[in-house]
């Protein structure tokens, strides 16, 4: 239980930080658009990466810095594009209907969720490298219990963020609120892209 608790707390401490992926999950939850699909993609991706890190793939990535660089610049490009799209969307508040919101295609939502997860360098650093290395300190059986706790943290967080967002829906019934939200999301994504480009 101690290993599970350690994995749960460590996983939450890493995933709760504001980022492009969390912002996207929140927005989908508020719009009630393909919520279950988005939660499944983000949570299952985290589970796969956490297991990969605990299994030792973190060592492989650590020995191939060029791979980390490629991932980093792909992330910078994607976050910049998505951040600019959010800011442009904020200029048209009439298109940001609250409640059900504009109909989004399943393919488009899947593409965004996958890109925000797998093109995000922080996801690899947090799940594969960091969680993988920390899990290794818990010994051969303990590392897998640690991984279980981290996986539960990810699933619980994305589920709570997406479905809990509906509680805020009444306050976000005004298109102006959507405009503010898109501006904040755009600025967060651009800030992350700049930080990645400058500091790696």
Sine and cosine of phi, psi and omega as CSV:
sin_phi,cos_phi,sin_psi,cos_psi,sin_omega,cos_omega
0.00,0.00,-0.55,0.84,0.01,-1.00
-0.90,0.43,-0.64,0.77,0.02,-1.00
-0.92,0.39,-0.64,0.76,0.02,-1.00
-0.90,0.44,-0.70,0.71,0.00,-1.00
-0.89,0.45,-0.64,0.77,0.01,-1.00
-0.90,0.44,-0.68,0.73,0.02,-1.00
-0.91,0.41,-0.63,0.78,0.01,-1.00
-0.89,0.45,-0.76,0.65,-0.04,-1.00
-0.93,0.37,-0.66,0.76,0.01,-1.00
-0.91,0.42,-0.68,0.73,0.02,-1.00
-0.88,0.48,-0.70,0.72,0.01,-1.00
-0.90,0.43,-0.64,0.77,-0.03,-1.00
-0.89,0.45,-0.47,0.88,0.00,-1.00
-1.00,0.04,-0.64,0.77,-0.14,-0.99
-0.99,0.13,-0.41,0.91,-0.07,-1.00
-0.95,0.32,-0.35,0.94,-0.01,-1.00
-0.84,0.54,0.64,-0.77,-0.01,-1.00
-0.91,0.43,0.77,-0.64,0.00,-1.00
-0.40,-0.91,0.03,-1.00,-0.05,-1.00
-0.89,0.46,-0.65,0.76,-0.02,-1.00
-0.90,0.43,-0.73,0.69,0.02,-1.00
-0.90,0.44,-0.62,0.79,0.01,-1.00
-0.90,0.44,-0.64,0.77,0.01,-1.00
-0.92,0.40,-0.70,0.72,0.02,-1.00
-0.88,0.47,-0.67,0.75,0.03,-1.00
-0.88,0.48,-0.71,0.70,-0.03,-1.00
-0.90,0.44,-0.67,0.75,0.02,-1.00
-0.91,0.42,-0.60,0.80,0.04,-1.00
-0.91,0.42,-0.65,0.76,0.01,-1.00
-0.92,0.39,-0.58,0.82,-0.02,-1.00
-1.00,0.06,-0.15,0.99,-0.04,-1.00
0.82,0.57,0.68,0.73,-0.05,-1.00
-0.93,-0.37,0.94,-0.33,0.04,-1.00
0.76,0.65,0.69,0.73,-0.09,-1.00
-0.87,0.49,-0.76,0.65,-0.03,-1.00
-0.87,0.49,-0.62,0.78,0.00,-1.00
-0.91,0.41,-0.69,0.72,0.01,-1.00
-0.90,0.43,-0.70,0.71,0.02,-1.00
-0.87,0.49,-0.69,0.73,-0.02,-1.00
-0.89,0.46,-0.70,0.71,-0.03,-1.00
-0.90,0.43,-0.75,0.66,-0.04,-1.00
-0.92,0.39,-0.72,0.70,-0.04,-1.00
-0.93,0.37,-0.73,0.69,-0.02,-1.00
-0.92,0.40,-0.56,0.83,0.07,-1.00
-0.90,0.44,-0.69,0.72,0.05,-1.00
-0.88,0.48,-0.68,0.73,0.00,-1.00
-0.87,0.50,-0.71,0.70,0.01,-1.00
-0.88,0.48,-0.71,0.71,-0.03,-1.00
-0.93,0.36,-0.61,0.79,0.03,-1.00
-0.90,0.43,-0.72,0.70,0.02,-1.00
-0.89,0.46,-0.64,0.77,0.03,-1.00
-0.89,0.46,-0.67,0.74,0.01,-1.00
-0.90,0.43,-0.69,0.72,0.00,-1.00
-0.92,0.40,-0.54,0.84,-0.01,-1.00
-0.96,0.27,-0.17,0.99,0.10,-1.00
0.93,-0.37,0.08,1.00,0.00,-1.00
-0.94,0.35,-0.35,0.94,0.05,-1.00
-0.85,0.53,-0.56,0.83,0.03,-1.00
-0.91,0.41,-0.65,0.76,0.00,-1.00
-0.90,0.45,-0.73,0.68,0.01,-1.00
-0.89,0.45,-0.61,0.79,-0.01,-1.00
-0.90,0.43,-0.50,0.87,-0.01,-1.00
-1.00,0.02,-0.01,1.00,0.02,-1.00
-0.81,-0.59,0.96,0.28,-0.04,-1.00
-0.86,0.51,-0.44,0.90,0.01,-1.00
-0.89,0.45,-0.56,0.83,0.01,-1.00
-0.92,0.40,-0.64,0.77,0.02,-1.00
-0.90,0.43,-0.62,0.78,0.01,-1.00
-0.91,0.42,-0.68,0.73,0.02,-1.00
-0.87,0.49,-0.72,0.69,0.01,-1.00
-0.88,0.47,-0.66,0.75,-0.04,-1.00
-0.87,0.48,-0.74,0.67,-0.07,-1.00
-0.96,0.27,-0.49,0.87,0.14,-0.99
-0.90,0.44,-0.64,0.76,0.04,-1.00
-0.90,0.44,-0.68,0.74,0.03,-1.00
-0.87,0.50,-0.71,0.70,-0.02,-1.00
-0.90,0.44,-0.71,0.70,-0.05,-1.00
-0.93,0.38,-0.72,0.70,-0.02,-1.00
-0.89,0.45,-0.60,0.80,0.04,-1.00
-0.90,0.44,-0.73,0.68,-0.01,-1.00
-0.89,0.45,-0.71,0.70,-0.04,-1.00
-0.93,0.36,-0.59,0.80,0.04,-1.00
-0.90,0.44,-0.68,0.73,0.03,-1.00
-0.91,0.41,-0.60,0.80,0.04,-1.00
-0.89,0.45,-0.62,0.78,0.02,-1.00
-0.91,0.42,-0.66,0.75,0.01,-1.00
-0.92,0.39,-0.63,0.78,0.04,-1.00
-0.92,0.38,-0.61,0.79,0.03,-1.00
-0.90,0.44,-0.54,0.84,-0.01,-1.00
-0.93,0.36,-0.32,0.95,0.01,-1.00
-0.98,0.22,-0.19,0.98,0.00,-1.00
-0.84,-0.54,0.94,0.34,-0.06,-1.00
-0.87,0.50,-0.39,0.92,0.00,-1.00
-0.93,0.37,-0.34,0.94,0.00,-1.00
-1.00,0.03,-0.04,1.00,-0.05,-1.00
-0.97,-0.23,0.89,0.45,0.00,-1.00
-0.91,0.43,0.69,-0.72,0.00,-1.00
-0.99,0.17,-0.07,-1.00,0.00,-1.00
0.94,0.34,-0.89,-0.45,-0.03,-1.00
-0.94,0.35,-0.54,0.84,0.02,-1.00
0.96,0.27,0.06,-1.00,0.03,-1.00
-0.92,0.38,0.55,-0.84,-0.02,-1.00
-0.94,0.34,0.78,-0.62,0.03,-1.00
-0.93,-0.38,0.62,-0.78,0.00,-1.00
-0.95,0.30,0.55,-0.84,0.02,-1.00
-0.87,0.49,-0.66,0.75,-0.01,-1.00
-0.89,0.45,-0.66,0.75,0.01,-1.00
-0.90,0.43,-0.66,0.75,0.02,-1.00
-0.91,0.41,-0.67,0.74,0.02,-1.00
-0.88,0.47,-0.70,0.71,-0.01,-1.00
-0.87,0.49,-0.68,0.73,0.00,-1.00
-0.92,0.40,-0.70,0.72,-0.01,-1.00
-0.89,0.45,-0.68,0.73,0.00,-1.00
-0.91,0.40,-0.70,0.71,-0.02,-1.00
-0.91,0.42,-0.70,0.72,-0.02,-1.00
-0.91,0.40,-0.36,0.93,0.02,-1.00
-1.00,-0.03,-0.81,0.58,-0.15,-0.99
-1.00,0.08,-0.24,0.97,0.08,-1.00
-0.98,-0.22,0.19,0.98,-0.01,-1.00
-0.99,-0.15,0.95,-0.31,-0.04,-1.00
-0.84,0.54,-0.55,0.83,-0.02,-1.00
-0.90,0.44,-0.49,0.87,0.03,-1.00
-0.89,0.46,-0.69,0.72,-0.01,-1.00
-0.94,0.35,-0.66,0.75,0.00,-1.00
-0.90,0.44,-0.67,0.75,-0.04,-1.00
-0.96,0.26,-0.76,0.65,-0.11,-0.99
-0.99,0.12,-0.79,0.61,-0.10,-1.00
-0.97,0.25,-0.80,0.60,-0.08,-1.00
-0.99,0.17,-0.83,0.55,-0.12,-0.99
-0.94,0.34,-0.83,0.55,0.00,-1.00
-0.89,0.45,-0.59,0.81,0.02,-1.00
-0.89,0.45,-0.68,0.73,-0.02,-1.00
-0.95,0.31,-0.61,0.79,0.02,-1.00
-0.92,0.40,-0.65,0.76,0.01,-1.00
-0.87,0.49,-0.56,0.83,-0.01,-1.00
-0.88,0.47,-0.41,0.91,0.00,-1.00
-0.97,0.22,-0.13,0.99,-0.02,-1.00
-1.00,-0.08,0.12,0.99,0.05,-1.00
1.00,0.10,0.09,-1.00,-0.08,-1.00
-0.89,0.46,-0.77,0.63,0.03,-1.00
-0.98,0.17,-0.57,0.82,-0.09,-1.00
-0.92,0.40,-0.50,0.87,-0.04,-1.00
-0.90,0.43,-0.53,0.85,0.00,-1.00
-0.97,0.24,-0.53,0.85,0.11,-0.99
-0.93,0.37,-0.61,0.79,0.07,-1.00
-0.88,0.48,-0.70,0.72,0.01,-1.00
-0.88,0.47,-0.63,0.78,0.03,-1.00
-0.88,0.48,-0.70,0.72,0.03,-1.00
-0.89,0.47,-0.66,0.75,0.01,-1.00
-0.91,0.41,-0.62,0.78,0.02,-1.00
-0.92,0.40,-0.66,0.75,0.03,-1.00
-0.89,0.46,-0.64,0.77,0.02,-1.00
-0.87,0.49,-0.68,0.73,-0.01,-1.00
-0.91,0.42,-0.74,0.67,-0.01,-1.00
-0.88,0.47,-0.69,0.72,-0.02,-1.00
-0.91,0.41,-0.65,0.76,-0.04,-1.00
-0.91,0.41,-0.78,0.62,-0.03,-1.00
-0.90,0.44,-0.61,0.79,0.03,-1.00
-0.91,0.42,-0.72,0.69,0.00,-1.00
-0.91,0.42,-0.64,0.77,-0.02,-1.00
-0.92,0.40,-0.71,0.70,-0.06,-1.00
-0.95,0.32,-0.76,0.65,-0.06,-1.00
-0.99,0.17,-0.46,0.89,0.05,-1.00
-0.95,0.32,-0.39,0.92,0.00,-1.00
-0.88,0.47,-0.43,0.90,-0.02,-1.00
-0.89,0.45,-0.44,0.90,0.02,-1.00
-0.91,0.42,-0.43,0.90,-0.01,-1.00
-1.00,-0.02,-0.08,1.00,-0.06,-1.00
-0.82,0.58,-0.70,0.71,-0.01,-1.00
-0.85,0.52,-0.56,0.83,-0.01,-1.00
-0.98,0.21,-0.27,0.96,-0.02,-1.00
-0.94,-0.34,0.48,0.88,0.01,-1.00
-0.98,0.22,-0.24,0.97,0.00,-1.00
-1.00,0.02,0.79,-0.61,0.04,-1.00
-0.81,0.58,-0.46,0.89,0.02,-1.00
-0.89,0.45,-0.58,0.82,0.04,-1.00
-0.91,0.42,-0.62,0.79,0.06,-1.00
-0.91,0.42,-0.58,0.82,0.02,-1.00
-0.89,0.45,-0.71,0.70,0.02,-1.00
-0.89,0.45,-0.68,0.73,-0.01,-1.00
-0.88,0.48,-0.69,0.73,0.00,-1.00
-0.91,0.42,-0.60,0.80,0.05,-1.00
-0.89,0.45,-0.72,0.70,0.00,-1.00
-0.89,0.46,-0.70,0.72,0.02,-1.00
-0.88,0.47,-0.69,0.72,0.01,-1.00
-0.88,0.47,-0.69,0.72,0.00,-1.00
-0.92,0.40,-0.64,0.77,0.03,-1.00
-0.88,0.47,-0.71,0.70,-0.02,-1.00
-0.90,0.43,-0.67,0.74,0.02,-1.00
-0.91,0.41,-0.61,0.79,0.03,-1.00
-0.90,0.43,-0.66,0.75,0.03,-1.00
-0.91,0.42,-0.64,0.76,0.00,-1.00
-0.90,0.44,-0.68,0.74,0.03,-1.00
-0.90,0.44,-0.69,0.72,0.00,-1.00
-0.89,0.46,-0.63,0.78,0.03,-1.00
-0.92,0.40,-0.68,0.73,-0.04,-1.00
-0.92,0.39,-0.61,0.79,-0.08,-1.00
-1.00,0.08,-0.74,0.67,-0.11,-0.99
-0.97,-0.24,-0.24,0.97,-0.01,-1.00
0.97,0.24,0.00,0.00,0.00,0.00
